[in-house]
Amino acid sequence: METSELNVVTGAFSHTGKYITRRLLYMGERVKTLTGHPNRENPFGDQVSAYPFNFDNPSQLVESLQGATTLYNTYWIRFPQRWGTFDKAVENTKTLIKAAEDAGVRRMVHISITNPSEESPFPYFKGKALVEKAIINSKLSYAIVRPALIFGMEGILINNIAWLLRRSPIFAIFGSGDYRIQPVFVEDVAEIAVNAGNKNDNMIMDAGGPEIFQFEELVRLIADKIHSRARIVHVRPRLALFLARLTGYIVGDVVITRDEMEGLMSNLLISQDPATGQTRLSQWLGENADAIGVKYASELKRH
């Protein structure tokens, strides 16, 4: 009787990692996870065993990866906070790559971002590029998947736009609002990642959805789907950032950072390649309008 291969998913209790894990389990694969929260409630029960990252103890990290054929990596940080900086996230990922090599892992599927660059003024995109370089220069077979904005029920940006549109009489768009964004469904990203994990060739691919919106168009679409009566206005980015920080103080979270705002306005969350995701955000919003934005999604509470 054949034994299924062992896959390791970093962050199987998080957004993208959860859907990659679900897809692997559905296919009959064995899965373990490396996580920063090994004691958190396990949504997969005894189907998925959880181990700490152990970035500060590489030998234990190697032991956690022993026997795995494929490593799906979703580890990253959205912004610097008490859990670390982008430089530390790059260092930790390099430790993970070396541990995977030492453990004999065959292939690494890494979730990156559209338009990473070592010359980027934004540490998020620069850090992602540095990690990609380390993977390419490693001994591992690899697939690098570059999603644009990932949406789904546990997603943050789309949900919190809807949350603000439900509760505030005014919604402030920073700048012109004509910068573009290409949302891709989390289950599509998981499918792309797992399909890439089952191949042998080294590859780098974007993961973009079938629709591209100007940001204002996206906000108005969400408002229409949830029947929001909020007045949508344009404000200077500096004022928008102040309002976001004020909202963040009220909800105990970081709503959006300056880098995230400037990254959006720089059109970094779109792909130049043909769409690889199939799910249309416009249709998904219509199907889930009653649930989106009902509760605020906190980045800080996730950690």
Secondary structure, DSSP 8 states (H G I E B T S, - for coil): -----EEEEETTTSHHHHHHHHHHHHTT-EEEEEES-TTS--TTGGGEEEEE--TT-HHHHHHHHTTEEEEEE----SS-BTTB-HHHHHHHHHHHHHHHHHHT--EEEEE--SS--TT-SSHHHHHHHHHHHHHHTSSSEEEEEEESSEESTT-SHHHHHHHHHHH-SEEEEETTS--EE--EEHHHHHHHHHHHHT--S-EEEEE--S--EEHHHHHHHHHHHHT---EEEEE-HHHHHHHHHHHHHHHTS----HHHHHHHHTT-SS-SS-------HHHHHHHTTTTTTSS---HHHH-
